[in-house]
Amino acid sequence: MFVDIRAEVNPTIVADSTKLPESVGSGYDLVVWDPPHMCCGPKSNMAKSYGYHKTGEILSIVEGTGREAHRVTKPNALMALKWNDHDIRLQRIFDLLPHWEPLFGHLVKKGGSIGASHTFWAMLRRLE
Ligand SMILES: C[S@@+](CC[C@H](N)C(=O)[O-])C[C@H]1O[C@@H](n2cnc3c(N)ncnc32)[C@H](O)[C@@H]1O
């Protein structure tokens, strides 16, 4: 089940992940999530490829999607979360996901300079 708000990426269902329709179903045991993570300019290549989101909107997508992911998953479901902390620290994202417990993760270092942005993969477990 592939959900995205943009039809052009050919998801199974075009939907807002903060308000999942009933057709998405429930009882999933794994969520793989690559949310929007950066506010680039509205005319940037990033915006052209993935859509334009301001920081406040990104935070509310993360919070609302975490809540919906919790609603449609089974107890002890897992979530593989990709996050790039160029704009927003990973801990701030974990704080918006109170029903998901971070278990372990992997940092993919991009570039060697101080302040280079980092992409993380983290595994979280659904809490009751
Ligand atoms: C960082 S991109 C992920 C790109 C994806 N991994 C790929 O390779 O195509 C973030 C994606 O989240 C989608 N998105 C943004 N807001 C959304 C929402 N409220 N509900 C569902 N999808 C959303 C965007 O359309 C975009 O495709």
The ligand as an SDF file (V2000), in Angstrom:
LIG
                    3D

 27 29  0  0  0  0  0  0  0  0999 V2000
   10.8470   13.2800    0.5900 C   0  0  0  0  0  0  0  0  0  0  0  0
    9.5270   12.9320   -0.5300 S   0  0  0  0  0  0  0  0  0  0  0  0
    9.5380   11.1790   -0.6290 C   0  0  0  0  0  0  0  0  0  0  0  0
    9.9690   10.7510   -1.9450 C   0  0  0  0  0  0  0  0  0  0  0  0
    9.9350    9.2390   -2.1700 C   0  0  0  0  0  0  0  0  0  0  0  0
   10.7890    8.5240   -1.2500 N   0  0  0  0  0  0  0  0  0  0  0  0
   10.3590    8.9770   -3.5910 C   0  0  0  0  0  0  0  0  0  0  0  0
   11.4790    8.4970   -3.7890 O   0  0  0  0  0  0  0  0  0  0  0  0
    9.5860    9.3250   -4.4840 O   0  0  0  0  0  0  0  0  0  0  0  0
    8.1090   13.2360    0.4720 C   0  0  0  0  0  0  0  0  0  0  0  0
    6.8060   12.7780   -0.1590 C   0  0  0  0  0  0  0  0  0  0  0  0
    5.7400   13.0320    0.7790 O   0  0  0  0  0  0  0  0  0  0  0  0
    4.5940   13.3880    0.0330 C   0  0  0  0  0  0  0  0  0  0  0  0
    3.6760   14.0950    0.9200 N   0  0  0  0  0  0  0  0  0  0  0  0
    3.7840   15.3430    1.3990 C   0  0  0  0  0  0  0  0  0  0  0  0
    2.7570   15.6460    2.2030 N   0  0  0  0  0  0  0  0  0  0  0  0
    1.9620   14.5550    2.2320 C   0  0  0  0  0  0  0  0  0  0  0  0
    0.7290   14.2480    2.8870 C   0  0  0  0  0  0  0  0  0  0  0  0
    0.1290   15.1280    3.6980 N   0  0  0  0  0  0  0  0  0  0  0  0
    0.1970   13.0400    2.6790 N   0  0  0  0  0  0  0  0  0  0  0  0
    0.7960   12.1480    1.8700 C   0  0  0  0  0  0  0  0  0  0  0  0
    1.9720   12.3620    1.2270 N   0  0  0  0  0  0  0  0  0  0  0  0
    2.5410   13.5610    1.4160 C   0  0  0  0  0  0  0  0  0  0  0  0
    5.1290   14.2220   -1.1080 C   0  0  0  0  0  0  0  0  0  0  0  0
    4.2230   14.2770   -2.1750 O   0  0  0  0  0  0  0  0  0  0  0  0
    6.4420   13.4950   -1.4460 C   0  0  0  0  0  0  0  0  0  0  0  0
    6.2660   12.5530   -2.4700 O   0  0  0  0  0  0  0  0  0  0  0  0
  1  2  1  0
  2  3  1  0
  2 10  1  0
  3  4  1  0
  4  5  1  0
  5  6  1  0
  5  7  1  0
  7  8  2  0
  7  9  1  0
 10 11  1  0
 11 12  1  0
 11 26  1  0
 12 13  1  0
 13 14  1  0
 13 24  1  0
 14 15  1  0
 14 23  1  0
 15 16  2  0
 16 17  1  0
 17 18  1  0
 17 23  2  0
 18 19  1  0
 18 20  2  0
 20 21  1  0
 21 22  2  0
 22 23  1  0
 24 25  1  0
 24 26  1  0
 26 27  1  0
M  CHG  2   2   1   9  -1
M  END
$$$$
